[in-house]
Amino acid sequence: MSKEQDQAIAAKGRHIALVIAGTISLWIAVSLFIGPMLGLPGRYALLFDYAALAGMIYALVNIFQLWRMRRANEQENQR
């Protein structure tokens, strides 16, 4: 069962990494390149900032869940 838990932990870690990388990449692309190219007003930039912030909060919640999964796995392995 430990191998399955290790795989679940690894999968969650990859998911978190993809969320963080994707959020930052999209935020930079929209803020620096796409938004100015389309001539979007500044209020849209704030909207994109809030969307990026939501993605980072989602990642932070998942990091906390990953930390709890790893702690539970370590405690189970000590038994």
N, CA, C and O atoms as CSV, one atom per row, in Angstrom:
chain,resi,resn,atom,element,x,y,z
A,1,MET,N,N,0.823,-1.185,0.000
A,1,MET,CA,C,0.000,0.000,0.000
A,1,MET,C,C,0.868,1.251,0.000
A,1,MET,O,O,0.430,2.303,-0.466
A,2,SER,N,N,2.052,1.158,0.498
A,2,SER,CA,C,2.933,2.314,0.536
A,2,SER,C,C,3.334,2.759,-0.867
A,2,SER,O,O,3.498,3.951,-1.126
A,3,LYS,N,N,3.491,1.786,-1.774
A,3,LYS,CA,C,3.858,2.136,-3.143
A,3,LYS,C,C,2.744,2.935,-3.818
A,3,LYS,O,O,3.014,3.890,-4.546
A,4,GLU,N,N,1.485,2.540,-3.575
A,4,GLU,CA,C,0.347,3.276,-4.128
A,4,GLU,C,C,0.283,4.688,-3.560
A,4,GLU,O,O,-0.005,5.644,-4.280
A,5,GLN,N,N,0.553,4.811,-2.265
A,5,GLN,CA,C,0.551,6.139,-1.648
A,5,GLN,C,C,1.694,6.983,-2.182
A,5,GLN,O,O,1.521,8.181,-2.406
A,6,ASP,N,N,2.849,6.389,-2.391
A,6,ASP,CA,C,3.984,7.125,-2.953
A,6,ASP,C,C,3.661,7.616,-4.363
A,6,ASP,O,O,4.022,8.731,-4.738
A,7,GLN,N,N,2.979,6.775,-5.137
A,7,GLN,CA,C,2.594,7.188,-6.485
A,7,GLN,C,C,1.562,8.317,-6.444
A,7,GLN,O,O,1.608,9.234,-7.264
A,8,ALA,N,N,0.636,8.248,-5.491
A,8,ALA,CA,C,-0.367,9.308,-5.350
A,8,ALA,C,C,0.293,10.620,-4.938
A,8,ALA,O,O,-0.079,11.691,-5.416
A,9,ILE,N,N,1.270,10.524,-4.051
A,9,ILE,CA,C,1.997,11.718,-3.614
A,9,ILE,C,C,2.777,12.318,-4.779
A,9,ILE,O,O,2.791,13.536,-4.961
A,10,ALA,N,N,3.419,11.470,-5.561
A,10,ALA,CA,C,4.180,11.956,-6.714
A,10,ALA,C,C,3.260,12.593,-7.751
A,10,ALA,O,O,3.595,13.627,-8.329
A,11,ALA,N,N,2.110,11.982,-7.986
A,11,ALA,CA,C,1.160,12.532,-8.951
A,11,ALA,C,C,0.641,13.892,-8.487
A,11,ALA,O,O,0.501,14.811,-9.294
A,12,LYS,N,N,0.358,14.021,-7.204
A,12,LYS,CA,C,-0.125,15.296,-6.669
A,12,LYS,C,C,0.967,16.360,-6.779
A,12,LYS,O,O,0.676,17.517,-7.080
A,13,GLY,N,N,2.205,15.978,-6.538
A,13,GLY,CA,C,3.315,16.912,-6.685
A,13,GLY,C,C,3.468,17.399,-8.114
A,13,GLY,O,O,3.714,18.582,-8.349
A,14,ARG,N,N,3.322,16.480,-9.079
A,14,ARG,CA,C,3.395,16.874,-10.491
A,14,ARG,C,C,2.247,17.807,-10.851
A,14,ARG,O,O,2.430,18.773,-11.591
A,15,HIS,N,N,1.066,17.513,-10.324
A,15,HIS,CA,C,-0.100,18.356,-10.571
A,15,HIS,C,C,0.145,19.776,-10.055
A,15,HIS,O,O,-0.143,20.755,-10.743
A,16,ILE,N,N,0.674,19.872,-8.854
A,16,ILE,CA,C,0.961,21.180,-8.258
A,16,ILE,C,C,1.989,21.930,-9.104
A,16,ILE,O,O,1.837,23.124,-9.361
A,17,ALA,N,N,3.028,21.229,-9.530
A,17,ALA,CA,C,4.068,21.867,-10.345
A,17,ALA,C,C,3.489,22.391,-11.658
A,17,ALA,O,O,3.834,23.490,-12.091
A,18,LEU,N,N,2.618,21.617,-12.290
A,18,LEU,CA,C,1.999,22.053,-13.541
A,18,LEU,C,C,1.076,23.252,-13.333
A,18,LEU,O,O,1.033,24.158,-14.165
A,19,VAL,N,N,0.343,23.254,-12.226
A,19,VAL,CA,C,-0.542,24.380,-11.931
A,19,VAL,C,C,0.274,25.656,-11.734
A,19,VAL,O,O,-0.072,26.704,-12.278
A,20,ILE,N,N,1.348,25.571,-10.962
A,20,ILE,CA,C,2.171,26.750,-10.714
A,20,ILE,C,C,2.831,27.233,-12.008
A,20,ILE,O,O,2.785,28.423,-12.321
A,21,ALA,N,N,3.435,26.330,-12.748
A,21,ALA,CA,C,4.111,26.716,-13.989
A,21,ALA,C,C,3.124,27.271,-15.011
A,21,ALA,O,O,3.410,28.274,-15.665
A,22,GLY,N,N,1.982,26.638,-15.151
A,22,GLY,CA,C,0.980,27.104,-16.098
A,22,GLY,C,C,0.396,28.452,-15.716
A,22,GLY,O,O,0.204,29.319,-16.568
A,23,THR,N,N,0.114,28.625,-14.435
A,23,THR,CA,C,-0.445,29.894,-13.969
A,23,THR,C,C,0.520,31.046,-14.216
A,23,THR,O,O,0.128,32.085,-14.747
A,24,ILE,N,N,1.769,30.865,-13.837
A,24,ILE,CA,C,2.756,31.925,-14.016
A,24,ILE,C,C,3.004,32.188,-15.502
A,24,ILE,O,O,3.115,33.343,-15.913
A,25,SER,N,N,3.090,31.144,-16.299
A,25,SER,CA,C,3.325,31.318,-17.729
A,25,SER,C,C,2.188,32.087,-18.399
A,25,SER,O,O,2.422,33.021,-19.165
A,26,LEU,N,N,0.953,31.680,-18.099
A,26,LEU,CA,C,-0.197,32.381,-18.675
A,26,LEU,C,C,-0.282,33.817,-18.188
A,26,LEU,O,O,-0.586,34.720,-18.968
A,27,TRP,N,N,-0.018,34.034,-16.914
A,27,TRP,CA,C,-0.086,35.379,-16.350
A,27,TRP,C,C,0.931,36.300,-17.026
A,27,TRP,O,O,0.615,37.435,-17.384
A,28,ILE,N,N,2.152,35.798,-17.194
A,28,ILE,CA,C,3.183,36.606,-17.852
A,28,ILE,C,C,2.813,36.864,-19.309
A,28,ILE,O,O,2.951,37.985,-19.798
A,29,ALA,N,N,2.347,35.832,-19.996
A,29,ALA,CA,C,1.986,35.995,-21.409
A,29,ALA,C,C,0.855,37.004,-21.586
A,29,ALA,O,O,0.913,37.856,-22.473
A,30,VAL,N,N,-0.159,36.910,-20.756
A,30,VAL,CA,C,-1.303,37.805,-20.895
A,30,VAL,C,C,-0.933,39.220,-20.452
A,30,VAL,O,O,-1.326,40.191,-21.099
A,31,SER,N,N,-0.187,39.346,-19.366
A,31,SER,CA,C,0.141,40.667,-18.843
A,31,SER,C,C,1.142,41.421,-19.705
A,31,SER,O,O,1.015,42.632,-19.889
A,32,LEU,N,N,2.117,40.730,-20.226
A,32,LEU,CA,C,3.187,41.413,-20.947
A,32,LEU,C,C,3.022,41.424,-22.465
A,32,LEU,O,O,3.497,42.345,-23.130
A,33,PHE,N,N,2.361,40.421,-23.016
A,33,PHE,CA,C,2.324,40.309,-24.465
A,33,PHE,C,C,0.916,40.416,-25.047
A,33,PHE,O,O,0.657,41.292,-25.872
A,34,ILE,N,N,0.026,39.557,-24.639
A,34,ILE,CA,C,-1.298,39.479,-25.266
A,34,ILE,C,C,-2.153,40.701,-24.935
A,34,ILE,O,O,-2.767,41.285,-25.829
A,35,GLY,N,N,-2.197,41.094,-23.658
A,35,GLY,CA,C,-2.999,42.249,-23.259
A,35,GLY,C,C,-2.604,43.528,-23.978
A,35,GLY,O,O,-3.462,44.180,-24.573
A,36,PRO,N,N,-1.316,43.910,-23.941
A,36,PRO,CA,C,-0.917,45.130,-24.666
A,36,PRO,C,C,-1.100,45.019,-26.184
A,36,PRO,O,O,-1.416,46.010,-26.842
A,37,MET,N,N,-0.906,43.835,-26.734
A,37,MET,CA,C,-1.061,43.660,-28.178
A,37,MET,C,C,-2.519,43.895,-28.592
A,37,MET,O,O,-2.786,44.461,-29.653
A,38,LEU,N,N,-3.453,43.458,-27.750
A,38,LEU,CA,C,-4.873,43.663,-28.039
A,38,LEU,C,C,-5.365,45.036,-27.591
A,38,LEU,O,O,-6.483,45.435,-27.920
A,39,GLY,N,N,-4.539,45.755,-26.846
A,39,GLY,CA,C,-4.919,47.073,-26.363
A,39,GLY,C,C,-5.958,47.036,-25.255
A,39,GLY,O,O,-6.805,47.924,-25.169
A,40,LEU,N,N,-5.901,46.016,-24.405
A,40,LEU,CA,C,-6.867,45.899,-23.318
A,40,LEU,C,C,-6.600,46.963,-22.251
A,40,LEU,O,O,-5.446,47.275,-21.956
A,41,PRO,N,N,-7.667,47.518,-21.675
A,41,PRO,CA,C,-7.472,48.509,-20.612
A,41,PRO,C,C,-6.894,47.884,-19.340
A,41,PRO,O,O,-6.856,46.662,-19.194
A,42,GLY,N,N,-6.445,48.746,-18.425
A,42,GLY,CA,C,-5.793,48.290,-17.200
A,42,GLY,C,C,-6.685,47.458,-16.301
A,42,GLY,O,O,-6.186,46.620,-15.550
A,43,ARG,N,N,-7.987,47.665,-16.357
A,43,ARG,CA,C,-8.869,46.883,-15.486
A,43,ARG,C,C,-8.836,45.394,-15.839
A,43,ARG,O,O,-9.071,44.544,-14.980
A,44,TYR,N,N,-8.546,45.085,-17.100
A,44,TYR,CA,C,-8.408,43.687,-17.479
A,44,TYR,C,C,-7.115,43.097,-16.926
A,44,TYR,O,O,-7.055,41.912,-16.596
A,45,ALA,N,N,-6.093,43.921,-16.829
A,45,ALA,CA,C,-4.844,43.455,-16.229
A,45,ALA,C,C,-5.084,43.054,-14.786
A,45,ALA,O,O,-4.540,42.055,-14.316
A,46,LEU,N,N,-5.895,43.829,-14.082
A,46,LEU,CA,C,-6.234,43.489,-12.696
A,46,LEU,C,C,-7.021,42.183,-12.642
A,46,LEU,O,O,-6.829,41.385,-11.725
A,47,LEU,N,N,-7.893,41.962,-13.599
A,47,LEU,CA,C,-8.645,40.713,-13.667
A,47,LEU,C,C,-7.699,39.524,-13.847
A,47,LEU,O,O,-7.861,38.489,-13.201
A,48,PHE,N,N,-6.709,39.684,-14.735
A,48,PHE,CA,C,-5.734,38.607,-14.942
A,48,PHE,C,C,-4.880,38.392,-13.699
A,48,PHE,O,O,-4.500,37.263,-13.389
A,49,ASP,N,N,-4.578,39.477,-12.991
A,49,ASP,CA,C,-3.816,39.352,-11.744
A,49,ASP,C,C,-4.609,38.540,-10.709
A,49,ASP,O,O,-4.059,37.678,-10.023
A,50,TYR,N,N,-5.898,38.834,-10.613
A,50,TYR,CA,C,-6.736,38.084,-9.671
A,50,TYR,C,C,-6.867,36.613,-10.073
A,50,TYR,O,O,-6.912,35.735,-9.211
A,51,ALA,N,N,-6.926,36.350,-11.356
A,51,ALA,CA,C,-6.987,34.962,-11.828
A,51,ALA,C,C,-5.698,34.225,-11.472
A,51,ALA,O,O,-5.732,33.066,-11.061
A,52,ALA,N,N,-4.564,34.901,-11.632
A,52,ALA,CA,C,-3.283,34.291,-11.264
A,52,ALA,C,C,-3.218,34.070,-9.760
A,52,ALA,O,O,-2.709,33.048,-9.300
A,53,LEU,N,N,-3.729,35.021,-8.996
A,53,LEU,CA,C,-3.756,34.869,-7.546
A,53,LEU,C,C,-4.624,33.677,-7.140
A,53,LEU,O,O,-4.272,32.936,-6.222
A,54,ALA,N,N,-5.745,33.493,-7.815
A,54,ALA,CA,C,-6.607,32.342,-7.532
A,54,ALA,C,C,-5.884,31.032,-7.836
A,54,ALA,O,O,-6.001,30.065,-7.084
A,55,GLY,N,N,-5.136,31.002,-8.942
A,55,GLY,CA,C,-4.359,29.804,-9.266
A,55,GLY,C,C,-3.300,29.509,-8.221
A,55,GLY,O,O,-3.062,28.348,-7.888
A,56,MET,N,N,-2.661,30.549,-7.698
A,56,MET,CA,C,-1.633,30.353,-6.674
A,56,MET,C,C,-2.248,29.906,-5.341
A,56,MET,O,O,-1.651,29.105,-4.622
A,57,ILE,N,N,-3.426,30.416,-5.016
A,57,ILE,CA,C,-4.115,29.972,-3.795
A,57,ILE,C,C,-4.516,28.512,-3.934
A,57,ILE,O,O,-4.393,27.739,-2.984
A,58,TYR,N,N,-4.994,28.131,-5.112
A,58,TYR,CA,C,-5.328,26.731,-5.377
A,58,TYR,C,C,-4.090,25.845,-5.192
A,58,TYR,O,O,-4.168,24.773,-4.593
A,59,ALA,N,N,-2.952,26.305,-5.712
A,59,ALA,CA,C,-1.705,25.545,-5.567
A,59,ALA,C,C,-1.297,25.462,-4.105
A,59,ALA,O,O,-0.836,24.413,-3.654
A,60,LEU,N,N,-1.457,26.541,-3.363
A,60,LEU,CA,C,-1.095,26.542,-1.943
A,60,LEU,C,C,-1.945,25.558,-1.147
A,60,LEU,O,O,-1.431,24.856,-0.276
A,61,VAL,N,N,-3.235,25.504,-1.439
A,61,VAL,CA,C,-4.116,24.537,-0.766
A,61,VAL,C,C,-3.667,23.118,-1.096
A,61,VAL,O,O,-3.647,22.255,-0.218
A,62,ASN,N,N,-3.310,22.873,-2.342
A,62,ASN,CA,C,-2.848,21.546,-2.742
A,62,ASN,C,C,-1.497,21.200,-2.118
A,62,ASN,O,O,-1.244,20.038,-1.797
A,63,ILE,N,N,-0.634,22.191,-1.944
A,63,ILE,CA,C,0.647,21.945,-1.269
A,63,ILE,C,C,0.401,21.527,0.168
A,63,ILE,O,O,1.069,20.624,0.673
A,64,PHE,N,N,-0.559,22.176,0.840
A,64,PHE,CA,C,-0.896,21.797,2.209
A,64,PHE,C,C,-1.442,20.372,2.252
A,64,PHE,O,O,-1.095,19.605,3.150
A,65,GLN,N,N,-2.297,20.009,1.287
A,65,GLN,CA,C,-2.822,18.643,1.226
A,65,GLN,C,C,-1.698,17.646,0.976
A,65,GLN,O,O,-1.691,16.566,1.568
A,66,LEU,N,N,-0.758,17.986,0.119
A,66,LEU,CA,C,0.390,17.118,-0.155
A,66,LEU,C,C,1.229,16.925,1.097
A,66,LEU,O,O,1.668,15.813,1.393
A,67,TRP,N,N,1.450,18.006,1.830
A,67,TRP,CA,C,2.218,17.921,3.076
A,67,TRP,C,C,1.527,16.975,4.061
A,67,TRP,O,O,2.192,16.170,4.712
A,68,ARG,N,N,0.207,17.067,4.173
A,68,ARG,CA,C,-0.527,16.183,5.089
A,68,ARG,C,C,-0.478,14.729,4.612
A,68,ARG,O,O,-0.381,13.811,5.427
A,69,MET,N,N,-0.546,14.517,3.287
A,69,MET,CA,C,-0.444,13.158,2.748
A,69,MET,C,C,0.916,12.551,3.067
A,69,MET,O,O,1.005,11.391,3.468
A,70,ARG,N,N,1.974,13.338,2.890
A,70,ARG,CA,C,3.320,12.835,3.170
A,70,ARG,C,C,3.496,12.538,4.650
A,70,ARG,O,O,4.107,11.534,5.016
A,71,ARG,N,N,2.964,13.406,5.503
A,71,ARG,CA,C,3.061,13.181,6.945
A,71,ARG,C,C,2.317,11.907,7.348
A,71,ARG,O,O,2.819,11.124,8.153
A,72,ALA,N,N,1.135,11.701,6.797
A,72,ALA,CA,C,0.357,10.494,7.107
A,72,ALA,C,C,1.088,9.259,6.606
A,72,ALA,O,O,1.095,8.230,7.280
A,73,ASN,N,N,1.702,9.348,5.433
A,73,ASN,CA,C,2.467,8.236,4.869
A,73,ASN,C,C,3.665,7.900,5.746
A,73,ASN,O,O,3.951,6.728,5.988
A,74,GLU,N,N,4.362,8.918,6.219
A,74,GLU,CA,C,5.521,8.684,7.086
A,74,GLU,C,C,5.120,8.059,8.413
A,74,GLU,O,O,5.808,7.173,8.919
A,75,GLN,N,N,4.000,8.524,8.981
A,75,GLN,CA,C,3.527,7.950,10.240
A,75,GLN,C,C,3.088,6.511,10.061
A,75,GLN,O,O,3.285,5.681,10.948
A,76,GLU,N,N,2.486,6.210,8.901
A,76,GLU,CA,C,2.058,4.835,8.643
A,76,GLU,C,C,3.262,3.923,8.471
A,76,GLU,O,O,3.231,2.769,8.898
A,77,ASN,N,N,4.316,4.424,7.853
A,77,ASN,CA,C,5.514,3.623,7.648
A,77,ASN,C,C,6.277,3.364,8.941
A,77,ASN,O,O,7.015,2.384,9.034
A,78,GLN,N,N,6.112,4.218,9.929
A,78,GLN,CA,C,6.782,4.024,11.206
A,78,GLN,C,C,6.143,2.924,12.032
A,78,GLN,O,O,6.772,2.396,12.949
A,79,ARG,N,N,4.919,2.574,11.726
A,79,ARG,CA,C,4.214,1.543,12.506
A,79,ARG,C,C,4.681,0.167,12.163
A,79,ARG,O,O,4.190,-0.811,12.728
